[in-house]
Amino acid sequence: MPTPAPSIPPRRRPRVLIWLALLLPAAVVGPATAQVAQPGDLRYPPLPRFDIPQPQRVALDNGLVVMLLEDHELPLISVTALLRAGSRLDPPEEVGLGAITGGVMRAGGTERLSGDALDDYLESHAAELEVGVHADSGRASLHVLKQDFPDLLQLFADVLRRPAFDPAKLELARRQAIAAVARQNDDPDQILDREFRKIVYGPESPYARTPTFATLQKIRREDLIAWHRAHLHPDRMVLGLAGDFDSAAALEAVKRAFGDWPRGPAGEPPPSALRRQPSPGVYYAEKDDMSQSKVEMGHLGVEIRDPDYFALQVLNEVLSGSFASRLIKHVRTEKGLAYDVGGGVGGAWDHPGIASLEMSTKTETTGAGIAALLAEARDLTAHPPTDQEVELAKQSILASFVFRADSRSKILGQQLTFELFGYPLNWLSRYRTGVESTTTAAVRDAAARHLHPQDFAILVVGPQKGQDRPLSDFGKVTRIDIAQENTGAPGAPKR
């Protein structure tokens, strides 16, 4: 799904300007001819250009890529390490291994400092250190005061290079993960996301697998050590520093902490085990403790490097980017069928994302809501985006673009992602230029190529009683047993 633009905080007006406005005579107000009759008649000057700072990039002899971006506004330094590892690399019989490994790396301490002692040390220095492993990458971060940077950078390196994997912390992490599985059907949005990934990617895809009681119980301390040994190496990592430092001195500190870390074996390519063919039809997960239906429909999306990506960003804005967008205007406002509605053609960095439309609707309007979403998808061909829709969408994206680059730490975080996944470091500038140059014809062509209502898989989560029409009206219905993984109490963890 596309990431929503951040909200714009209200600007504070200096009191002196407010008083000046009150004191100015009415005679200085512009003539009535400067006013417009309709909001759509308003015209705005072009957005000013701004330069995006570029970090210094250095590759160490062991393959570690270091990126530095100075920011002397506050005496703070942030360190971020992105790892070419993720839960998609978990063995199928031990799904959850990567996430637990990342958590225990942080909670379990290092060879020199226990996890509890690490907590105390960080707290005494007003510092934060976190490690997490997500689907397609890992992330470790350190936020520290300038004067504590040299010592805490070494501690940060110890957490990444020499984790202790304390058995007690492993058991705690395992039990927390098991508790999360036991609660996984409490949130209908979580059910919708989990089951739709299985439908689109295929249940055995590494992008759709989820931990179960059985996979979590198989994880041992030796598995964490092996996962760490296989996937964490300097040549599979990008390290970024942003804050109040001298770049030359900071780079020397990085070399002392990471420079003697040897390269690892060649990394494996990202897995591609996903369903290439669409799986149209209706999929229903019954959840009777709800008073509404959650609906999601779609198929595979694109990689971000797809040539149509910028046109698709504009298309997504036309579909659901604002209150004037098609889904919100037609499905929510005019028809009153949705509490919330949205969607678009999503992309991921090194594998296809998901293209989908989704909504929450009353149980008694489930069928009407499905029909309305299908109609909007089909209408992209019958009534393709207009020049006005495309221009408004582009202006909306470009107006909010500054919030993607309004701090140096945010800029550096994006640059690290570009480096990790092999994108050009000027991708932010390319994004802006790509949106600006997108034409109405390109948006229409992209919609035709990447959104196919006839191939939609339709997932419904909610109660069956009270639905306005049979789900079979929209295709063959396959029932999903969401309680299957929650049956039976988990046994004693294997040590």
Secondary structure by P-SEA (a helix, b strand, c coil): cccccccccbbbbbaaaaaaaaaccccccccccccccccccccccccbbbbbbbcbbbbccccbbbbbbbbccccbbbbbbbbccccccccccccaaaaaaaaaaaaaccccccaaaaaaaaaaacbbbbbbbcccbbbbbbbbcccccaaaaaaaaaaaccccccaaaaaaaaaaaaaaaaaccccaaaaaaaaaaaaaacccccccccccaaaaaaccaaaaaaaaaaccccccbbbbbbccccaaaaaaaaaaaccccccccccccccccccccccbbbbbbbbccccbbbbbbbcbbbcccccaaaaaaaaaaacccccccccccccccccccccccccccccccccbbbbbccccccccaaaaaaaaaaaaaaaaaaccccaaaaaaaaaaaaaacccccccaaaaaaaaaaaaaaccccaaaaaaaaaaaaccaaaaaaaaaacccccccbbbbbccccccccccccccbbbbbccccccccccccccc
